[in-house]
Amino acid sequence: MDFLSLLKFLVMLVIGFVFLVKGADWFVEGAAGIAVKLGIPEIIVGLTIVAMGTSAPEAAVSITSAFKGSADITIGNVVGSNILNVAVILGLTAVITTIAVLKSTVFIDIPFTLVVTILLLLLGLDGTVGRLDGIILWVFFIGYLAYLFVRTKKNKNSDSEEESDEIEAGKKLPIWKLLILIVIGVVLIVLGSNVAVDGAKGIAKIMGMSDRLIGLTIVALGTSLPELVTSVTAAKRGSADLAVGNIVGSNIFNILFVVGTSALIIPVAFQSAFIIDAIIAAVIMVILFLCVVRKKELRRVGGIVLLLSYVAYFIYLLMK
């Protein structure tokens, strides 16, 4: 094994993830600030620009991977991120503190995440998520945005404190600074996705790991950093009730927006091995639903069950 080459690719991966996370943060702040200054209602900004912000790393890496012929990283990144978001991030957050869950999240968002996960599986059974499949995913995405808009209009108290914070931060800056933030954010996202994908491919080649395994684990963890930071920070602030809604929303965006957009740009290969991964992603959502349906809370026991589920899944990946 070439240790220096492995170290170089690891450094590239870390730098790529740092660029992705910071770039997404700055892009969202700049875009949200300008949108509000242009008179676009905060509710629309929150449901679109800010909500898509945490999915920007997945989107950038997935689209870049598809263009570079590493479609396994594209699907693996999204499916792996979704499994990791629920099993690890929510699991860890629940171990730290009990998480209250909104009734709408329990009975609408979580089941809808299960539905779109199964939809992705069905669309990929023929071996490709093509442009027609991308259109189908985008139709579901637009429908979900419309539902969120109606729900949020009825309930003026936004489910996500982070969204309001992002918009508030943008309001305080002049237009020229917001434009600079957007430009720098986009540059960092593009650079970060390229560097991260090249680093991941290099590690996969040296370690003899498949693009699928890299996408499901290392890349998935890196692109889930915004969700991890948001959830753990919310838990420490005593606002853990934000965590489940944010994570579930992010998972829906990952499938409908990220895979849908990738497929519209270039057809994405869906290997048969991903069938099991998609089924596991669906099973994890069922476990989450069962953990929260009675008490509308995700408690420490539920968090431990989710973490153990991921341990079992990770062992399965290593044995493949």
N, C-alpha and C positions, 0 to 999 in steps of 0.2 A: 504494500500500500504506500502510495506517495503522500507522506504526511504533510509536506509543504503545500501540495496542491489541495489536499483536503482542507487545510487551514485557510487557504485563500478562498475556497468556495464557501466555507462557513462564515468568513468575514463578509463576503459578498451578500450572503443570505441575511445576516444581521443588519448590514447597512441598508439593504433593500427594504427590510421590514420597518426600520426607523424612518426611512424616506416615505414609505407608504402611509404610516400612521400619522406622521407630522404633516405630510402633504394633504391628507384627507381632512385633518383638523383645520388647517389654514384655508383650504378651499371652501369648506362648509361655512366657516366664519365670514369669509369674504362674500360668498354668494348669498348667504342668508341676509347679511347686512345690506347689500345692494338691493335685494328683492324687497326688503321692508322699506327702504328709502324710496323705492319706486312706487310705493303704495300697494304692493301685493300683500294681502292679509297674512298675518303671522301664522294663522292656522294652515294656510296653503304652504307656506315656507317650511313649517315644521313637519308637515306630512310628506313633503317631497325632498327638498334640498337637504335638510338636516337628517331626515330618516335614512336617505340614501347614503349619507356620509359614512356611516359605519360599515356599509357594504362596498364602499369605494375600493378598499384594498383587494377584496375578493374579486370585484369586477375587473380591476386592472390586471391582476395576476391571471385570471381565467381567460380574458381576451388575449393577453400577450402570449399565454401558453398555447392557445388555439392557433394563433398565427405562426408560432415557432414549431408547430407540429407535435406539441406535447399535450394532446387532448386529454390524456389520463390525468394530468395535473389540473386541467380545467374542471372536470367533473369531480375528481378526488378532492380538490380544494373546497368546492361548495358542499358536497356531502360530508366531508370530513369536518368542515367548520360547523355545520349544523349539528352533527353528533357531539362535537367538542363543546359547542356553546351551551347545550342543554346538560349533558352528562357531567362535564368538568366545571364550567363556569357557574352554572346554577347550583351544581352540587357543592362546590366550594363555598359559594355565597350562603347557601342554606346551612352549612356547617358553622359558619361564622355567626349567623343570626337567622331567626325565623322570617320568612318572606311572605307578606300578605299578597294575595293574588286577586285582581279584579274579577268580578263575575263574568264580564264580557270576555276576558282573556281565557277563563276556564271553558266557557261554553261556545265561544266563537273562534277566537284566535288559535288556540291549541288544536281544536278539530280541523280548522282550515289549514294549518301547517301540515297536519297528517294527510289531508286531501291532496295538497300540492306536492307533497313528497311522493305519494302514490302516483300522482299524475306524471311526475318526472320519470319514475320507474317505467310506467306504461309507454311513455313517449320514447324511452331509450331501448325498449325491448327489441327493436329492429336493428340495433347496433349504432344508430346515429340520431342525435337530436338536431334535426335539420331546420331550414328556414320556416317551413310551415309550423313545425313544433314551436319555434321561437315566437311566431305570431300568436299561437294558442296561449303560450305562457304570458305574453304581454297583454292579451285580452283579460286573463285572470288578474294580472297585475293592476291594470286600469280599474277593473271592477273592485279590487280590494282597496285601492286608493279612494274610490268613490264612497265605499262603505266607511272608511276611516274618517273621511270628510264629514259625512252625515252624523256619525257617532260623536265626533269631537264638537260639532256645532251644537249638539244636544247637551253635551257635558262640557261647559266652558273650562273646567279644570283639566288641563292637559295631563295625560297619563305620564308624560316624560318631562321631568324637571330639567334634564340636560338640554332638551330642545329649546326651552325658554331661555336658558343660560346662554346658549350659542347665539340666539337671536339678539339678546340683550347686549352681548359683547360686541356684535357687529354694529349695532345702532350707534355706539359711542365713537366709532372711527369715521373719518372723512372718506368720501368716495375714492379718492386716489389711493389711499392706503388699502381700502377693500379690494380695489382692482389689482394692486400689487400682490395681496394675499392670494387672490384667485390664480394669478399667473404663476407665482411660486408654487402654490399648491398643486396645480396641474403638472408643472415640470417635475416636481418631486414624486408625484404619483406615477408618471410615465417612466421616469428614471428608476424609481424604486421597483416597479413591477418587472422591468427588464433585468435589473441586477439580481432581484430575488429569484426569478425563474432560471436565469443562467447559473446562479449559485446552487439552486435545488437540483438542476439537471447534472451539474458537475459532481455533486455529492452522490447522487443516485448512481452515476457511472462508476465512481471510485469504490463505493460501498457495495456495489452489485445489487442495489435496491431498485425496484421498479418505479417508474414515474407515478404509478397508482399509489404505492405505499408512501412515497415522498409527499404526494398531494394530500393524502388522507391524514397524515400526521404532522410533519414539520411545517409544510406550507399552510396547512389548516390552522395550526397553532399561531403562526406568525400573523396571518390575516385576521385572526380572531382577537388580536390584542386590543383593539378599540372596545369591543364588547367586554373583555376581561377587566380592563381598567375602569370602564363605566360601572360595571356591576359591583366590583369590590369597593370602589370609592363610594358608591351609593350605600352599600352595606355599612361601611365605616361611619358614614354621615347619619345613619339611622333612617335612610330613605330606601331600604331594600325592597320596598313594595314596587319600586320602579323596575327592578331587575328582570322579572319574568316577562312583563310586557315588552321591554326593550329587546330581550333575547329572542322571544318568539317572533316579534316583528322583523328582526334582523334575518331570521331563518327564512321567513316568507319572502323577503326582499332578495335573499341570496338565490333562491330557486327561480322566482318569477322574473326578477330584474337582471340578475347576473347571468344565469344560464340563458334566459330569453334573449338578452342583448347579444351575448356571445354567439348564439345560434343564428341570429339575424345577420350578423357580420360574416360568419363563416361556420358551416356545418360542423358540429362537435361530435366526435366519436364517443360511443358509450359501450365500453367493453362489458362482456357478460359477467365479469367478476364484480362489477359495480351493482349488479342486481342484489347481491347479498348485503352490500353496504347500504343501499337505499332501503332495503327491508329493515336493517338494524336501525337506521335513522327513524323509520316509522315506528318501530318498537319502542325506541327511546321516548318518542312523543307520547305513546300510550302509557308508558311508565310514569311520565310527568303528569299526565292527566289523572291517573289513578292516585297519585300522591297528593294532588291538590283539590280533587273534586268534592270531598266531604267537608273539609274545614276551610276551604279557600285560602289555604296556607301551604307553603313548602317548608317543612320543618327539618330538623337535623337528621332524623331517621331517613326521610326522603332524600336528603342530600347525600347521605352515605350510600343509599341504594343506587342513586345515579352514578356516583363515583365508582362503585363496584361494577356497575354495568360497563363503564368505560374501560376499566381494568380488564374485564373479560373480553371486550372487543379488541383491545390492544394486544392481548395474548393471541387471539385468533389471527390478527394481522401478522404477528411475528411467526406464527406457525405455517402461514401460507407460503 
